[in-house]
Amino acid sequence: MTVASMTGFALAEGNQAATSWRWELRSVNGRGLELRFRLPSGFDALEPGLRDTAAKQLKRGNVTANLTIKREEAARVAPDPVALDQVLALAMSLAARIPGSPPPRADLLLGLPGVLRSGQLDQDTTLSPALLAEVQVGFAAALDHLVAARAAEGARLASIMQVQLAEFAGLVAQAGAEAADQPAAQRARMMVTIASLLAELPALPEERIAQEVAVLAAKSDVREELDRLAVHQQAADALMAEGTAIGRRFDFLLQEFNREVNTLCSKSASSALTATGLKLKASLEQLREQVQNIE
């Protein structure tokens, strides 16, 4: 299965008899699936079926479908009855006055200026079943093109996301190495601080001091956060492998990623681990920008 983007464009066009049609489909990001149809008068009855067709192939995105219809006006010529009667009467009168003259020829009479006039055929306002059927087939073709365009864009996004996930995994590994000796370092630092305070305050039992130091050192242990990040990375890999309609689930997973990284930063006792935590946050933000685009 492949990751699909929510952005894309597609068109399909054709003609039926003297009528041409054109579908334009545009898709952008959206929280769910929102379909907007712009149909000429007389084609509104097609919308419910077109919506069902689109919903079977698209899960998310704001999609606008625009149908344009153009009817070709066929020219015609017709004789002007008044002009024809006048010319015919004049020709017959002349023929009668000339002995042996042949009767007037119709083609010559029609060729005289003013006898024929041009006009336009009336538009047929009735939508034929053949035209409606072809428009529906055209929509299905445009929809297929849109799905293909979204899939192609999704493949590019997936490549970027795979790189970002690999970089994030590297930063998590770096954080693990930097945090390995954090409890011991935190304990040593706290003992120095406490020793300086005890020099000015009444002595406290060493056992009590050791207990407090142990509690504070445990609070600075980030192994639990690192373990959870590893689990979230496995979930991200599984979503990428699944591919279809993963956008909303991936967005939720990034919230879990961010929660663990924030906790890691708050527990950090070293500038190196803090710097790595900030890099993890920046990496998550870059990944989120891509996830916002996928279906």
Steps between C-alpha positions, in 0.01 A plus 500: 500500500620853426471829682264744326511877509188711538608743226455440130343612173339309216283561196307303241312623195304374205192563289164348424340600170511882490578534874848503656570450872798551727563387858756674723574348840712679761593363842666668800555415866201450728413352838254261338351446155310801366365489143381809314333461160447784255255369242316679217124525511338166421786288631419534872334158509839339437656631824390226746644226282820695437544552874470128565756428228749748646452383860598146400845615386576802720515508880619853579544835330299797376409408143339733246349348185411745222303393191497725192252437217516663157247449225600566140250713308450365149439760227213464251371683194139550401324693222338830578137434395427860408818549300457164327141581396607836362792355300293209370217728390744728319675204330170349388385835365819541299481144370143558380606811310782322319371240248672161537665594825551204741336519844711647779750260660469450874877493563543832323216657691641382835838642406366851467595741782245517780313181412682278757569608857712336768384419851577284803344174598317519830694347788367169617446555868420134562792303648529168325561182701810439287649836603425443869655154488814627328537782752486243781761283330713811455478577872616148584798546266589837653470348847741221403748764379461691828562186705812430293623858545447482875681166512797640308524797734458265795795291383718811504377591848565145622861519382549823693334356809717188493810718503361710785408192703853364453648831617267498800607146588863611487429786739320264740804272499723801567276605788523149644880516497501844658252396768678178599694658785249772581373353834855461632600847386185646649565320830859624518394856423233492765737361761735790441214747534371335818846486651541874452163561663577273796806706571266784596201301635455252784609153402242263350511122522700358213229241430242774450735682269565183301126435466428849370789480256379162375148638440625802312741290295218263406295793380779594262513150348370519141519132415120470516459784250759348269323162517167662412659686209629168371148356518360803318765458229383144443141627471611762247676235290184288510287791381740573214480137396120509515484814289127543444312774690764538773508879527279550804653208691850623419411847623383354832819293524707815458324646802621200700851547361494865603381421852795267562752743353367782719539280809851403394596865468352586840699218664825584326791566732757574229531760228578227245177309570300823499646593161411158362149533643453829316618337180242226557228764533610670178506163322145426618379836371647430157334160498168652604510737201509199268239303694253789462502432125430127497158337480 
